[in-house]
Every structure is written in structure tokens, then in C-alpha cells.
Amino acid sequence: MPKPITLPDAMEREVRFVEDTPPGQIIEATLARLRDGASDKALYAAATLAVCRSNEIQIDHHGGPLHPVAGMHALIDLGRRLDGDGKRFAVVQGVALANRHVHSPEMGPAVMLDVEDPNDTDAKAASGLVSAIHGQYPVAAERHLLTLLKTRSPGQVLDLMLDVALRRNALDDHYLLYPLLTARTLDVVGWEWARVLLRPVARWLAMPPISVVHGDDGSDFFKDCLGRYWTFDRLEKLVEKHKLLDRALRVKSGKDEDEAVADLGARIGALSDFDEIPELLAAAIAGGLSLEGAGEALSIGGATIHLRTNYGNPLDVHIHNGVAVRRYLIGVEGVSLRNKLLALLSLSTGPETRLSMGKLVHTPRAAKEEKAGLPDDGPGLLKEIERQIESQRPDRESARTGGGRAGMVAQPQMRKVVAAAEKYLAGGNDPQGLIRTLGRLVIRDDATELHSLAGFHDAVEQYETTRAPHNAIHLVSAAKAVTCGFGFGQDTYEAAKQHLKV
């Protein structure tokens, strides 16, 4: 008879805690567990394991384990940045989100079965995983994955998944985001849990895309996405045109690329037609720019584009997310050069990224009138940023549906926040002060399945991995992301304030 999957005793107890505690008691119970000596890492891991084994993956990417797992590494990173009770509150947010998903009638409870490992040869398992994903056999994909996790490195396993993930990026950005962000979470909680966390990834890749299931709704946007999926080979032809696989490509960047990276980033950021991005990148790499340099330039251009838009979707900072996973992928051993190149070239194919193309209404830098009346000192600017963000009145009704979110426009105070963040950094103030202020605000969110927090994290990460002075734009963009995602739901925060100073 089929049996539910079980874990080593110590972790099984923590996962059962996340799964079995009534939602109304989870905050106090988590704090009690921390006081009794439970480690942050164990509880973060337990939250991801619980939401994977007791929550069904949804054909839509909302609900189920996708976003709680994909965003967990960002939450963990923010917890490390916060002082005092902020660290404990980060753990509470992660555990409470997983617990809520497990107990939600729309997505749980489910049972992950302890399926038999076929113990195939490595070659048979590799071809079997790819065939199962293409043929849409989720259980078979999970079985072959279990074998491969014993015979191959994490990068080699991801490389097999990328065959489908890269192509389907044109249908939904999450096809690339989910596998790579799960890998990033495993980097933090431990790859020993890959046998649980990666099974929903393989299962989701082997399910039919929801956009195709829904069919043609008559929109030109849908037709454009579907067309990009069927013409993915145009990116492969770009690789061939520039002979990128036939030459020794530079991977690491250096000071000698300062000017080239800045120039390419500026050119990308000024574009109104994102279809020009792949050719720019391919030509630059063929001309000697390193893969790291190309990713960095893409990040500068992406942040610039984000600041040019009036997009107000609280769940959608996929330009930052998309760039972050691509830059991460460059450093993953075991992933083929072909897939690293196609990942860089495919950012502009993602639907959630392409939605920004119709919303380019601002200049990336704040106008003089937008800076009018702002304080001149650093502490005053941080207080003004906090005041403006907290004054947002979120459009919860529009945020309920994909179509509603796609049409959302940022509220006017967004540009005031952008202006204040820009002035703060230009004045030579401590960037960490801005990061901490934004972090204390974004961690309150419990309505976007860690979207807002992941967008903030990836923008901050781009700041920390981009050369000065071109990195400042990432923190300004982070301020915009936090503003757009603020206030849609803060129930966990409001309840935790009774026990923590947050």
C-alpha cells in the first residue's frame, strides 16, 4: 500500500509541528518553540518541507508550495539582516505561511507519497525525466528525479529541467524561476531535503501550462506569449549566429569591463522594445564581454526599466527576480554553457516581464518637482520613505485576479518614495540604513506569498553584486517594489506585535 513520505525523527517532529498546529495558534507556538531552543534553520527547513509534502502543487502558480519555497531563501536572508525581534519574526512569517497553506481548503491538506525509487541507470533516469516532463507524466518525472538526485550533482539535475523551463518562460516566468529559486532555498536549508523540495518542481514542469489549458482568450498578449513559446529556436539561432558555443567565452568579470558593463546596461535600460535585448546581449558576449558582465549589465538595465514603469502589481517584480536567477545560474556548476546563454537571452520573453513594456511612462531618475519638499538629512529621508509607504491604500480588489493585477498602476506616492531614496543615496548616507528601513516594512507582508519580499531581496542582491556607482539604482528600485507591495495583508505582523517588538 502507498505510504506517506516520512523524514528523520528530529525533522519529522518539526514538520509535524508546522502541519498540525491550528493556524490560530501558530504564532505563539512558533515563538514558544524558538524559546525552547529550536533553531531558525530547522524551522525554516520544516516550513518548506511541510508545504511541499502536505500541499498540492497548483497548475496555476499561486497556491501550493511554489511561492513559499521559491521565496524562502529571501525571507531567511532578510531575517539575518534584521536586529532583535526582527530575526524571530522572520521565522514566524515563514512558518505561518506554510501552516496557512497546509490548512487552506483551496490547496491542502495533500499527501506526498513515498514513491518507489526505480534505481535506474543514470542515463535511463536522465532520458526518462526529460521524456516524462515533455510527455506530462508527473509521477514518472518524480521517480526519475529520485534516481538522479543520487547519481548527479544539483547543477546537472537542474540542467535537465532547464530544457523545458527555458522554453516555457515565454508562457510564464515561473517556469524558470521556480526550479532555480528552489535551488537557492536548498542552498540555505540544505540539499539533503532536495528529495522532497524538488519533487513538486518536477511535477509542475510535467503538468500542462495553465495558459494553454485556458486557451486563446482573444487577447493579443496571449497570442504573443504562445508565439514566443513556439519560436524559442530564434534564441538558439542567435547563439549559432554569434558562434557563442564555438569560442572560449569569458565567465568572470573584472575592472576592465567597467565601461562596457555600464554602457550595455544603459542601452538596455533605455529600450522600449524588449525584443532588442537578446541581440544586444549576444553581440556583447561575442565581442568579449564576460557572462558575469552581461548579467550585471542586464541587472542595471532591468532596474532602470522597472523605475520607468508605473506598474503597481504587488506580486510582480519579475525583472529583478528574472535577472537574479540568471546571474545565479552563471555560477552553478553542472549547468551547460548552452543553457546559461539561453537563460540570459530569454529574460525578455517572460510574460510578467513583458507587461512592463506597455507601462513605460516615467524617467528612471526622479524629476525636480518630485524631490520638492523632501528633507535634506538622512534620518529625515528615511522617515519620509516610511511615512509615504505606510500611507499607501492598496487596491485589494484588483489584486485578486491576474487580469486585475496586470492593469494595476502604482499610486502617486511611489514616485515620492523613489525621489527620497534617490536623494538619500546621492547624499552619501549609509545604504544599509535604507535597506533596513525597507526590510522592516516589507517583512510585514503576508498576502503575496513572499512576492514582495523576494522582489526586495533580489533588488538588494543586485545592489550588492553590481559595481558602483551603477548599483545605486537597484536600491531605488527596491524602494519602488516595497511601496507597490505594501499593505495588502499584514495579519501575521499585527498578531505578532503582541509578543515581539517589530
N, C-alpha and C positions, 0 to 999 in steps of 0.2 A: 504493500500500500504506500502511496506517496506520503512523505513526511515533511513538515515544515523545516526550513533550514535552522540550525542552531549554531551558536558561537561558543568559544571558550568561556568557561564559567564566569570569570570576572567581567568580561564584556557582556555576556548574556544577562547578567544582573542589571547592568547599566541600561542596556537596550530595553529590557522588560520594564524598567522604571519609566523610560520615555514613552513606551507604548501603553502601559497600564494605568498610569496616573490620570485621574479625571482632569480635563482641561481647566476647570475652575480651581484646581489645587496645584497646578504645575509650577507656578512661580514660587510660591512659598516652599514647595517640596524641593525644587532645584536649589534654592538658597540653603535649605537645611542640608542637602547632600554636599554642597560645597563646604559648609561649616564642618561637616563630619569628615572632611578630608578627601572627597572625590576630586580628581584632577580636572582642570579645564579641558585638557586634551582628551581624556576619556569621555567626558560628557559631549564634547563636540563630535567625536567619533560615533558615540552612541546615537546621537541625533541623526546623523547621516545614515547609519545602518538601519535604524528604526524606520525612517521614511522610505528606505529602499525595500525592506523586506515586508513591510506591513502597509504599503500604499501602492496602488496600481499605477503604472505609467500611463499617462493620458495620450490619446492620439493628438490632441491639442497640446501645446507645450505648457499650458497653465494648469496647475494642479498636479498632484503626484510628486515624485521625487526630483523632477528635473531641476527646478529652480532652487529648492532648499539645498541640494547637493552642489549645484553649479556655483552658488553664491557663498557657500560656507567658508571657503578659504578667504574671501574678502572680509567676512564677519570676524574670523579669527584674527586676521591682520589688524583690523580696527581695534579689537579688544586689547591687543598688545600696545597700541598707541595711546589708549586712554588711561587716565590715572584713577586710583582709588576704586570706588564702586563701579566705575565705568567698565572695568575689566570683568567684574562679576555679571554686570547687566548684559554684556555681550554673550556670555554663556547662556543666560536666561533667555535671550532672544532666540538663539539657535535651538535650544531645547523646546521652547514654547511653540515655535513654528512647526517643528517636526511633530510634536504632540497634537497640534491643531489639525494638521493634515491627516494623521492616522485616524483621528476621531471624526473627521468630516464625512458626512453621509454621501458627499459627491465623489469622494476619492478613497475612502477607507471604511473599515479595515480590509486589507487584502493579505494574502499569504504567499510568500516566496517559498516555493518547494525546493527541497534538497534534491535537485535533479541529478541523475547519474552522469558522472564524467565518463565519456566514451573511451578515454585513453587512446585516442587515435594517434597515428604518427603525426609529427609536426606538419608535414606537407599536406596530409589529408585534412587536418584541422584547419589549416590556413585557407585552403581552397574551399573547404566546407563553410567557414564563416562568411567569406565573401559571397558564395553562392546562396547561402541562407538569407543574407541581408538583401541581395538583389531579388531573390525569389520570394521574399516576405514570409519567411518561416521563423518566427521569433524564438520558439523553443529550441529549434535546431541551432540557431545562432548562439543562444546562451550555452548550449552544450559544447559547441566547438570552442567558444571563448574560454571555458574552464580548462580545456586541454592546453590552449595557447598560453594561458597565464602560468603554466608550469614549464613550457618549453621556450618561451620568447621573452624578451625584455619588454618593459612597458611601452617604450617607443615603437618597437616592432609591432606590438598589438595595435597601438593607435594607428600605425601606418596602414594596416589592413582596413580599418574602419574609415579612413580618410577617402578611400576610393568612392564611397557613396556620399560621405559627408560633404566633400568639396563640391560635388555636382549639385547636391540638394541645397546648398547655400542659397541658390537662386530662388528656391521655394520658401525658405525660412532660414534666417540667420542661425537659428538654434541647432541646425544640423551639424555645424562646425563648432559652435560654442559649447554645446553640452558635452561631447567627448573630451574636449581639451580642458574645460573648466572642472570636470570631474577629475581629470588627471591632476590638476592643480590642487584640488582638495585632498586627493590621495597623497600628494607630496607632503601635505601638512599632517593629516591624521594617520598616515601610514599605509603603504602599499599592500600590507598584509590583508587589508579589507577590500582589495580590488575584486575578489570573487563575489562580493555582494554589490558593491557600488557600480561596477561596470556591467552587470547583467541587465539592469534597466536601460543602459545606453545601447547595448547590442539589440535589445528587444525593440526599442523605439526606432532605431535605424532600420529594423526589419519590418516595421509597420508601414502601411501606405500613408503618404503625406496627406495631411488634412486638407490642404489647398486643392489637391487633386480629387479627393473624396467629395468635397463640396462642389467641385465642378466649376464651370465658367459662369461667374455671376454677371457677365456682361461688361465688366469694367476693363478699361484699357490697362490698368495697373496689373490685374490678374494675368491678362494675356501677355504682358511684357515679362512677368516673372516666369511664366511657363515657357515662353520663347527662349529665355536665357538658360533655362534648365536644359532644353533640347539642343541648344547651340553651345554647350560648355566647351566643345572642342576648339572654339575660337581662341580660348586661352592657351590650350595646348599648342595651337598653331603659332601663337606669339612666342612661346618657348622655343619652338622649332625655328621660327623666322630669325630670332636673335642668337640661335645656336647656344642657348644657355646650358644645355646638358653636354655640350661638346667642348667646353672650355673649362679651365680651372677657375672657379669663381672664388672671390674673396668672401669670407664669412665675417670675420671680426672687423669692427670699425676702429678708427683712431683719429687723432687730432688732424691728420692730413685730410680728413673728409669734412671738416667743419663747414667749409664754404659750400661744398656740393650738397650736403645734407640740408643746410639752411635754404639753399636755392630750390631744391626739389620740393621741400616742404611748403615753401611759399607758392610755388607753381600749383601744387595740388590744392592748397587752401583757397586759391583764387578761382578754381574751376566752378562752373555752373552745370556742366555736363560730366557726370561721374564716369561715363564710358571712356573718357580720355585717360583715366588713371592707369589702367593696365599697361597701355603703350608707354606712358611716361616711365613707369617702374621698370618695365622690361628693357627699355633703351638705356636707362641709367645703370642697371646691373650689367648689361652687355658692355657698357662703357667703362666698367671697372669699379663701380660703387659696390660696397660690400652688402651682403644680405642684411646685416645689422643696421647699416646706414640707410638702406632702403626702408626697413621697418621703422626706423626713427623718423625719417622724412614723412612717412605715411602717418605717423602719430601727430607730427606738427600740423600737417595738412588737415587731418581729421578733426583736431581740436579747433582749428580755425573755422572749418565748415560748421562745426557744432555751434560756435558763437555767432555765426552769420544767420542762423535759423531762428525763427520764432516758434519752433516746435515746443509743445508743452506736455508731451506724453510722459507720465511719471514712470512708465515701465520701459522706456526706450532710449538708452544711450548707447546704441549698438555700434556707433562709430568707435567709441572708446573701447568697448568690450571686444569688438572685432579686431582692432589693432593690437590690443593687449595679448590676445591668444595667438595671433600670428607672430608677434615678437617672441613670445614664449616658445612657440613651435620651432623657431630657428635654432634654439639651443637644445632641443630634445634629441638625444642620440637614438638611432634606430629608425628615425623617420627619413624617408628618401628625399634626396635633393629635389626631385620632381615635385613631390607633394609640398615641400616648403615653398618652392617657387609658385606653384598654383595657388597656395594659400595667400601669398602676398598679392597676387594678381586678381584674386577673386573678391576682395573686400567690397568692391563697388557693385557686386551682383546681388547682395543681400537685400531683400525687400524692405526690412526695417531701416536699413541704412539708406536705401534709395528714396524713402519717403521724405528725407531731408531736402532732396533736390528741388522739390516744389515749394520750399519754405525759406528760401534764401533772401531775407528781406533786410537784414542788418549789416552794418560794418562789423568786422571782428573786434575792433577797438571801440571803446565807449566814446560817444560824442561829447563835446564840451558841455552841452546842456544837460547831459545825463550825469555828469560829475558835479553839477552845480549843487551847492548846499551841503556837500559831504564834509565830514570832519577832516582835519588835517593830521591828526595824530593816529598812531597805530591802534591803541586801545579803543579810541572813539570809532574808528572804521570797523573794527570787529563787532562792536556793539550795534552799529548801524546795520551791518550784514545780518546779524542775528535778528534784529528787530524787523527788517524787511522780510526775511524768510518766514518768520513766525506770523507775519501779518497776512500770508497767503491764504486765500479761501479756495480750497480745492474743488474742482468740478468733478465730484464723485459720480455723477450720472454719466458723463461722457466716458469716464474711465472704466465703466462696466463692460464695454464691448470693444473688440478690436477695431471696428469701424469708427467708434466714438473716439478712441484714443488716437487713431490715425489723423483725426481732424483737429485735435486739441492745439490751442495756441497758448503760449506762455503768458502769464499775467504781467502787467506793466512793471511790477517791482523786480522782475527778473533782470531787466537792464540796469536797474539801480544797484542790484547786488553785483552784477558784472562790473559796473563802474567802480564800486567801492573796493572790490577785490583787486582790480587792476591798479587803483591808486595805492592800496596798501602795499602791494609788492613793489611798485615803482618807487615808493618812499623808502625802500631799504629795510622794511620791517621784517621780523622773523617769519619765514614761510611756515614754520611749524605751528605758530600761533593761529594762522588761518586754517591749517589742516585740522588742528584740534577743535577749533570752533565749528567747522563744518562737520567734523566727525561726531561731535556731541549732538548735533541736530539730526544728522542722517540716521543715526542708530536708533532713533525713536520710532522709525517707520516699521510697521508690521503688516502693511496692506499690499505691498508689491512683491512679495515672495523674494525679498533681498535684491530686487532690481535696482532700487535707488542706491543701496549700499554698494552693490557691485559696480555701478557706474561711477560712483565716487572713488572707490578703490582703484579702479583701472585708470582714472584720470590722474590720481595721485601717483600711482606707479609710473605712469608715463612722465610725470614731472621728475621723478627721481631717477629715471633712466634716459633722460634726454639732456643734451648738452646746453649749458647756459650760453646766451640769455634766452634761447628759444623755448626753454622749458616752462617759463612763467605762464604761458598761455594755457597750459594744462591745469594749473590751479584755478585760473579764472574760469575755465570751462567746468571744473569740478563744482565751483560755486553755482553755476547755472544749473547743473544736474541736480544738486541738492535742493535748490529752490523749486524746480519743476516737480520733484518727487515728494515735497513736504506736505504733511497734514492729511493724507488720505486715510490713515488709520494709525493710532498710537495707543491701542488698548493695553498692550503689554507694558509699555512705558508708564502709562497712568497708574496701572496697578502696582508696578514695581516701585514707584516713588514712595509708597507707604513703608518700604523696607530698605531702600537704598537712597543715597544722595546722588542722584543723576539728573 
